[in-house]
Amino acid sequence: MNSTKQLIEKVEKLFVKEKHQEIIDLLSNELLNEYNNARLYFWRGAAYEKLDNLNKAIQNYNIAIEINDNDVFAYNNRGVIWHEKEEWDKAIKDYNKVIEIDPDNSMAYNNRGNIWYEKNNLDKAIEDYSKAIQINPIYQEAFQNRGLAWIEKKEFNKAIKDYSKCLEIDPKSINPYYNRGSAWKERGEFKKAIEDYRKYLKLTPQKNNYWAKQAKANIEELNHKINIPAYNNITNIVEQIKDLLIFKEDCITHYTSLSTTRILILNENSKFRLSEGAFLNDTSEGRALFDFLDNFHLTENITDKTIAEPFTEKPFIGSFVPKIKHDDLTLWRMYGKESGTEAKGCALTINREKFVDAIQQSIKKDAITEESFLSNTDFTFYSVAYLDKGNFIIPGATKKKQKELNDLMKKLSETVKNVTDKYKVLITEKLNEIAYLFKSADYLFEHEVRLIIDGVGFEKGIDNETPKVYVELVDIRPALEQITLGPKIEKAEEWAATFNYYIKQNYNDKDTDIVISHLPFK
């Protein structure tokens, strides 16, 4: 029989060769009971982790730690899995233990920094990344992570410095160019941003993935800003308006039909869709902004309805309301329909941060590993503002905030007056970024919230019968907090039980609340 040392060496060689199942087959329970060695349990856990059997991996790391309470490798790997499972506090506890055992473990500081970043505690994240860099001054991953945190804090000079250091450490690195380009863009250094995006596009082996398409779109946008002063001015106002309308509550609710809910909950590969702006139910959608900007039109003679109007691309729209309105009579009547029948739909309440994180993770799956360091802030929810007698109302906002919005809208109205016909299509597409954030005061009761994306990097689904254009995002079930069944749904108890047990059985006993509305709908 092999000695323990020989067996460990054999397993390590198999791991290097990525023969993970062979390791698991070799390290049977009988064999491990005989050897009772923490290192062997660690390697079996690592093999399970590589095969995405995270629960088995944790079980093996647990045993390794029981045998050797100072096994920093088992603590660190278990922390990584807790991170993947979004068990933040458990991950921090494991990284704390690694640091207690080995105070100079730069990886543990970097990994703990990632947890603080996930918890949106950017100061603690930066503190840990900085400690990792202090221990290991050429730790490129920590520089990249700290750069992302600086971007989140809008400390763009510091981000640029960290990404420049990444390139100094490894001149062949790719993604620091993309991120530094994003920081240059935010600083208004457009030519430097374009240069970095071009270097990224030249170096990346994936010329047509999400990030490459974003880099190309950013270059095009920046060239417009450089060459068309009106475009740059209007873009700045648009971004300020978007910042004012950002929605920060934990959850959002989406009203939909029972048949769509069945697909989203019970179909194995279903994903949440966003329709292009031209395909929303209300034909007046997107018009409130342009009604307000009454001096800006694609055609000069707006009274002649026979004049041909150029097509302009529109963003993709997701419509939601705050969680508090998950059971609302008027919303059941307008949006909670099934085959045109009111109040037979469902309201799906989704954790906003989990939903956004899932979207961000999905666009990284087909990318090279390093692209996990790429910055992305494209998936933001916004409150809708309502136009009432020339003024815009943001439900629940302070008077100061509403005044800021109305001042910006007046500024926008004055600025678009100076746009020449040559650039009207381009400016209209820019205005379309916010056009769906404004509605008539007739809809003020909705308190609507919207997710708006440009669709760059997403494959466009085309239904040529309806017709309709859409993008598919992600499975919403992991982020689903509650399902509210409309007051007129038939067999509501049966549907509630079906949804409940399907989610529990397929999503690790996830606890999603099921609510059956009993509002007195007539």
C-alpha positions in Angstrom: 0.0 0.0 0.0 1.2 3.5 -0.8 2.4 5.7 2.0 0.3 8.8 2.8 2.9 11.0 1.2 2.9 8.9 -2.0 -0.9 8.9 -2.2 -1.0 12.7 -1.8 1.6 13.2 -4.5 -0.4 11.0 -6.8 -3.6 12.9 -6.2 -1.8 16.2 -6.7 -0.5 15.0 -10.1 -4.0 13.9 -11.1 -5.4 17.3 -10.1 -2.9 19.1 -12.3 -4.0 16.9 -15.2 -7.6 17.8 -14.4 -8.6 14.2 -13.8 -11.1 15.2 -11.2 -13.4 12.2 -11.4 -10.4 9.9 -11.2 -9.5 11.5 -7.9 -13.0 11.0 -6.5 -13.0 7.3 -7.6 -9.6 6.8 -6.1 -10.3 8.4 -2.8 -13.2 6.2 -1.7 -14.8 6.5 1.7 -13.1 3.3 2.8 -9.7 4.5 1.7 -10.1 7.9 3.4 -11.4 6.3 6.6 -8.2 4.2 6.6 -5.8 7.2 6.0 -7.8 9.8 8.0 -5.7 12.6 6.4 -6.9 16.2 6.0 -4.9 16.7 2.8 -6.7 13.8 1.1 -10.1 15.1 2.1 -9.1 18.5 0.8 -8.1 17.2 -2.6 -11.3 15.2 -2.9 -13.2 18.4 -2.0 -11.3 20.3 -4.6 -12.1 17.6 -7.2 -15.8 17.9 -6.4 -15.6 21.7 -6.6 -14.1 21.5 -10.1 -17.0 19.3 -11.1 -19.5 21.8 -9.6 -20.7 19.5 -6.9 -20.4 22.3 -4.3 -22.3 20.5 -1.5 -20.0 17.5 -1.7 -17.0 19.8 -1.8 -18.1 21.5 1.4 -18.6 18.2 3.1 -15.0 17.2 2.3 -13.6 20.6 3.4 -15.5 20.3 6.6 -13.9 16.9 7.4 -10.5 18.2 6.4 -11.0 21.1 8.9 -12.2 18.7 11.6 -9.0 16.7 11.2 -6.7 19.8 10.9 -8.2 23.0 12.4 -5.3 24.9 10.8 -5.9 23.8 7.2 -5.8 27.2 5.5 -6.4 25.7 2.0 -9.7 24.1 3.1 -10.9 27.3 4.8 -10.0 29.3 1.8 -11.7 27.0 -0.7 -14.8 26.6 1.5 -14.9 30.5 1.6 -14.9 30.6 -2.2 -17.8 28.2 -2.3 -19.7 30.2 0.3 -19.1 33.2 -1.9 -20.5 31.4 -4.9 -23.6 30.4 -2.8 -23.9 34.0 -1.7 -23.5 33.0 2.0 -21.4 36.1 2.6 -21.1 35.9 6.4 -19.9 32.2 6.3 -17.3 33.2 3.6 -16.0 36.1 5.8 -15.8 33.7 8.8 -13.6 31.3 6.8 -11.4 34.1 5.4 -11.0 35.5 8.9 -9.8 32.1 10.1 -7.2 31.9 7.2 -5.9 35.3 8.2 -5.8 34.3 11.9 -3.7 31.3 11.0 -1.6 33.0 8.3 -1.6 36.8 8.7 0.4 37.2 5.5 -2.0 35.4 3.3 -2.7 37.9 0.6 -5.2 35.7 -1.2 -7.5 35.6 1.9 -7.4 39.4 2.1 -8.3 39.7 -1.6 -11.1 37.1 -1.3 -12.5 38.8 1.8 -12.4 42.0 -0.1 -14.5 40.4 -2.8 -17.2 39.6 -0.1 -17.2 43.2 1.2 -17.6 44.3 -2.5 -20.6 42.0 -2.9 -22.1 43.4 0.3 -21.5 46.9 -1.1 -19.2 47.9 1.7 -16.6 49.4 -0.7 -14.4 51.0 2.1 -13.8 47.6 3.7 -13.3 46.0 0.3 -10.6 48.6 -0.6 -9.0 48.1 2.8 -8.7 44.4 2.2 -7.5 44.8 -1.4 -4.9 47.3 -0.2 -3.7 44.9 2.5 -3.3 42.1 -0.1 -1.3 44.5 -2.2 0.9 45.5 0.7 1.7 41.8 1.3 2.2 41.1 -2.4 3.0 44.3 -4.4 2.6 42.4 -7.7 -0.8 40.9 -6.9 -2.5 41.9 -10.2 -5.9 40.4 -9.2 -6.1 42.6 -6.1 -5.2 45.7 -8.2 -8.0 44.8 -10.7 -10.5 44.3 -7.9 -9.5 47.5 -6.1 -9.9 49.3 -9.5 -13.5 48.1 -9.7 -14.2 49.4 -6.2 -12.7 52.8 -7.1 -14.9 53.0 -10.2 -18.0 52.2 -7.9 -16.9 55.1 -5.7 -16.4 57.3 -8.7 -12.7 57.7 -7.8 -11.6 57.4 -11.4 -8.1 58.7 -11.0 -7.3 56.0 -8.5 -8.9 53.4 -10.7 -6.8 54.5 -13.6 -3.7 54.2 -11.4 -4.6 50.7 -10.4 -5.3 49.5 -13.9 -2.0 51.1 -15.1 -0.2 49.1 -12.4 -1.9 45.9 -13.7 -0.5 46.6 -17.1 2.9 47.3 -15.6 2.8 43.9 -13.8 1.6 42.1 -16.9 1.9 44.0 -20.2 0.0 41.1 -22.0 -3.1 41.6 -19.8 -6.3 42.4 -21.6 -9.1 43.6 -19.3 -7.3 46.5 -17.6 -7.5 48.3 -21.0 -11.3 47.9 -21.0 -11.7 49.1 -17.4 -9.2 51.9 -17.7 -11.1 53.0 -20.8 -14.3 53.1 -18.8 -12.5 55.2 -16.1 -11.1 57.6 -18.8 -14.6 57.9 -20.3 -16.1 58.9 -16.9 -13.4 61.5 -16.5 -14.2 63.0 -19.8 -10.9 61.9 -21.4 -12.6 60.6 -24.5 -9.6 60.1 -26.7 -7.7 58.1 -24.1 -10.8 56.0 -23.5 -11.1 55.2 -27.2 -7.4 54.3 -27.3 -7.8 51.8 -24.4 -11.0 50.3 -25.8 -9.2 49.8 -29.2 -6.3 48.0 -27.4 -8.8 45.8 -25.6 -10.5 44.9 -28.9 -7.1 44.2 -30.6 -6.0 41.9 -27.7 -9.2 40.0 -26.7 -9.5 36.6 -28.4 -13.3 36.9 -28.2 -14.1 39.5 -30.9 -17.9 39.1 -30.8 -18.9 38.6 -27.2 -20.8 41.0 -25.0 -17.8 43.0 -23.8 -16.3 43.4 -27.3 -19.7 44.7 -28.6 -19.8 47.1 -25.6 -16.3 48.3 -26.4 -17.3 49.0 -30.0 -20.5 50.8 -28.9 -18.5 52.9 -26.4 -16.0 53.9 -29.1 -18.9 55.0 -31.4 -20.5 56.9 -28.6 -17.3 58.6 -27.6 -16.6 59.7 -31.2 -20.0 61.3 -31.3 -19.2 63.1 -28.1 -15.9 64.4 -29.5 -17.3 65.5 -32.9 -20.8 66.7 -32.1 -20.9 69.2 -29.2 -24.7 69.1 -29.0 -24.6 65.3 -28.6 -22.1 65.5 -25.7 -24.2 68.2 -23.9 -27.4 66.3 -24.3 -25.8 63.0 -23.2 -24.6 64.8 -20.0 -28.1 66.0 -19.2 -29.6 62.5 -19.9 -27.1 60.9 -17.5 -28.0 63.4 -14.8 -31.7 62.7 -15.3 -31.1 59.0 -15.1 -29.1 59.5 -11.8 -32.0 61.3 -10.3 -34.5 58.6 -11.2 -32.4 55.6 -9.9 -34.7 53.2 -7.9 -32.9 51.7 -4.8 -35.6 49.6 -3.0 -34.8 45.9 -2.4 -37.6 44.4 -4.5 -39.6 45.1 -7.6 -42.9 43.5 -8.7 -43.8 42.5 -12.3 -47.5 42.0 -13.2 -48.0 39.4 -15.9 -50.5 36.7 -17.1 -50.9 33.3 -15.5 -49.7 31.6 -18.7 -46.5 33.6 -18.7 -46.0 32.9 -15.0 -46.4 29.1 -15.8 -43.6 29.4 -18.3 -41.3 31.5 -16.1 -41.8 29.1 -13.1 -42.4 25.7 -14.5 -40.4 25.5 -17.7 -36.9 24.3 -17.2 -35.0 26.7 -19.4 -37.3 29.8 -19.2 -35.8 33.3 -19.0 -37.2 36.7 -18.3 -37.7 38.8 -21.5 -37.6 42.5 -22.3 -39.4 43.7 -25.3 -38.1 46.5 -27.6 -39.7 49.8 -26.9 -41.8 49.7 -30.0 -43.7 46.6 -28.7 -45.1 47.9 -25.4 -48.8 47.5 -24.8 -49.5 51.3 -24.6 -49.1 52.9 -28.1 -48.4 56.3 -26.3 -45.4 54.9 -24.6 -42.3 57.0 -25.0 -44.3 60.1 -26.2 -44.5 62.1 -22.9 -40.9 63.2 -23.2 -41.2 64.2 -26.8 -44.5 66.0 -26.1 -42.6 68.0 -23.5 -39.8 68.7 -25.9 -42.3 70.3 -28.3 -39.5 72.0 -30.3 -37.8 68.8 -31.2 -39.2 66.6 -34.0 -37.7 64.3 -36.6 -39.7 66.0 -39.3 -40.0 69.8 -39.7 -43.7 69.9 -40.6 -45.3 68.1 -37.7 -48.8 68.9 -38.8 -48.5 66.9 -42.0 -49.0 63.3 -40.9 -48.2 62.1 -44.5 -44.5 63.0 -44.2 -42.2 59.9 -43.9 -40.5 59.6 -40.5 -37.1 57.8 -40.1 -37.0 54.7 -37.9 -35.0 55.0 -34.7 -33.8 52.1 -32.6 -35.3 52.0 -29.1 -34.1 50.3 -25.9 -35.5 47.1 -24.4 -37.9 47.7 -21.5 -38.9 45.8 -18.4 -41.9 47.2 -16.5 -42.3 46.8 -12.7 -43.8 48.5 -9.7 -42.6 48.7 -6.1 -43.2 45.6 -3.9 -45.8 47.5 -1.9 -48.1 47.5 -4.9 -48.0 43.7 -5.4 -51.7 43.4 -4.7 -53.4 46.4 -6.3 -56.9 46.4 -7.8 -56.1 48.8 -10.6 -53.0 47.0 -11.6 -54.9 43.7 -11.6 -57.3 45.3 -13.9 -54.7 46.8 -16.3 -51.8 44.4 -16.3 -52.8 41.2 -14.3 -54.7 39.7 -17.2 -55.1 36.3 -18.8 -56.4 36.1 -22.3 -57.8 39.6 -21.9 -59.6 38.7 -18.7 -58.8 41.1 -15.7 -57.4 39.9 -12.4 -56.5 36.4 -13.6 -52.8 37.2 -13.8 -49.9 37.0 -11.3 -47.6 39.5 -9.6 -44.0 38.3 -9.3 -41.9 40.1 -6.7 -38.1 39.9 -7.4 -35.1 40.7 -5.4 -33.6 43.5 -7.4 -29.9 43.0 -6.5 -30.0 39.2 -7.0 -31.7 39.7 -10.4 -29.1 42.3 -11.5 -26.3 40.1 -10.2 -27.7 37.1 -12.2 -27.7 39.2 -15.4 -24.1 40.3 -14.8 -23.0 36.8 -14.1 -24.8 35.4 -17.2 -22.8 37.7 -19.6 -19.6 36.5 -18.1 -20.2 32.7 -18.6 -19.0 32.6 -22.2 -16.1 34.9 -21.6 -12.5 34.1 -20.7 -11.9 33.8 -17.0 -10.2 37.2 -16.7 -13.3 39.0 -17.9 -14.8 38.6 -14.5 -12.8 41.7 -13.7 -14.6 43.8 -16.3 -16.7 46.7 -15.0 -20.4 46.9 -15.8 -23.1 49.3 -14.6 -25.6 48.8 -17.4 -28.4 47.1 -15.4 -30.1 49.8 -13.4 -33.7 50.3 -12.3 -35.4 53.7 -12.6 -38.5 55.3 -11.2 -40.9 56.6 -13.8 -41.8 60.3 -13.7 -45.2 61.6 -14.6 -45.9 64.7 -16.7 -48.7 66.9 -15.2 -49.4 70.3 -16.7 -45.8 70.9 -17.8 -44.2 69.6 -14.6 -42.8 66.1 -13.8 -43.7 64.3 -10.6 -41.6 61.5 -9.1 -43.8 59.5 -6.7 -42.5 59.6 -3.2 -39.6 62.0 -4.0 -38.6 65.1 -2.0 -39.5 68.5 -3.4 -35.8 69.2 -3.8 -35.4 66.1 -6.0 -38.4 67.0 -8.1 -37.2 70.5 -8.6 -33.8 69.2 -9.7 -35.6 67.0 -12.3 -37.8 69.8 -13.6 -34.8 72.1 -13.9 -32.9 69.4 -15.9 -35.9 68.8 -18.1 -36.1 72.5 -18.9 -32.4 72.6 -19.6 -32.8 69.6 -22.0 -35.7 71.3 -23.8 -33.6 74.4 -24.4 -30.5 72.3 -25.5 -32.4 70.2 -28.1 -33.6 73.4 -29.9 -30.1 73.8 -31.3 -29.9 70.3 -32.9 -29.6 70.5 -36.7 -31.6 68.1 -38.9 -28.4 66.3 -39.7 -28.2 64.9 -36.2 -31.8 64.6 -35.2 -32.0 60.8 -35.7 -28.8 60.3 -33.6 -30.1 62.6 -30.9 -33.5 60.9 -30.9 -31.8 57.6 -30.3 -30.0 59.1 -27.3 -33.3 60.6 -26.0 -34.9 57.2 -26.3 -32.6 56.1 -23.4 -34.9 58.1 -21.1 -38.1 58.4 -23.2 -39.6 55.4 -21.4 -39.0 56.9 -18.0 -41.8 59.4 -18.5 -45.5 59.0 -18.7 -48.7 61.0 -18.5 -50.1 61.9 -15.1 -53.0 59.7 -16.0 -50.8 56.8 -14.9 -49.5 58.3 -11.7 -51.2 55.7 -9.6 -48.8 53.0 -11.0 -45.6 54.3 -9.4 -43.9 52.4 -12.2 -40.3 51.2 -12.1 -38.4 50.3 -15.2 -35.3 48.4 -16.3 -34.0 49.9 -19.6 -31.1 48.4 -21.5 -29.7 49.2 -25.0 -29.5 45.6 -25.9 -25.9 45.8 -27.1 -24.2 42.4 -26.7 -27.5 40.5 -26.4 -28.9 38.3 -29.1 -32.2 39.7 -30.4 -35.1 37.2 -30.4 -37.5 37.9 -33.3 -41.1 36.7 -33.3 -42.1 37.2 -37.0 -45.8 36.4 -36.4 -46.6 38.9 -33.7 -44.3 40.7 -34.7 -42.0 41.4 -31.8 -38.3 41.9 -31.0 -37.0 40.9 -27.5 -33.9 40.0 -25.5 -33.8 37.1 -23.0 -32.1 37.9 -19.7 -32.0 35.2 -17.0 -33.9 32.7 -15.0 -35.8 34.8 -12.4 -36.5 31.9 -10.0 -33.4 32.3 -7.8 -34.3 36.0 -7.3 -38.0 35.4 -6.8 -39.2 36.5 -3.4 -43.0 36.2 -3.8 -45.7 35.2 -6.2 -49.1 36.9 -5.8 -52.0 35.1 -7.5 -54.7 37.4 -8.9 -58.1 37.5 -7.1 -59.9 35.9 -10.1 -57.6 33.0 -10.8 -59.4 29.7 -10.9 -57.9 26.9 -8.8 -55.6 29.4 -7.1 -54.7 26.9 -4.3 -53.7 24.3 -6.8 -51.5 26.8 -8.7 -50.0 28.0 -5.4 -49.1 24.4 -4.4 -47.6 23.7 -7.9 -45.4 26.8 -7.9 -44.3 26.2 -4.3 -43.2 22.6 -4.6 -41.6 23.1 -8.0 -39.4 25.9 -6.7 -38.5 24.0 -3.5 -37.6 20.8 -5.4 -35.5 22.5 -8.1 -33.9 25.4 -6.2 -32.4 23.9 -3.1 -35.5 24.3 -0.9 -35.7 28.0 -1.8 -38.5 29.6 0.3 -40.6 31.8 -2.0 -43.7 33.3 -0.5 -47.0 32.4 -2.2 -49.9 34.8 -1.7 -53.5 34.5 -3.0 -55.2 37.8 -3.4 -58.7 38.2 -2.0 -59.2 41.8 -3.0 -62.9 42.4 -3.8 -62.5 42.6 -7.5 -65.8 43.1 -9.4 
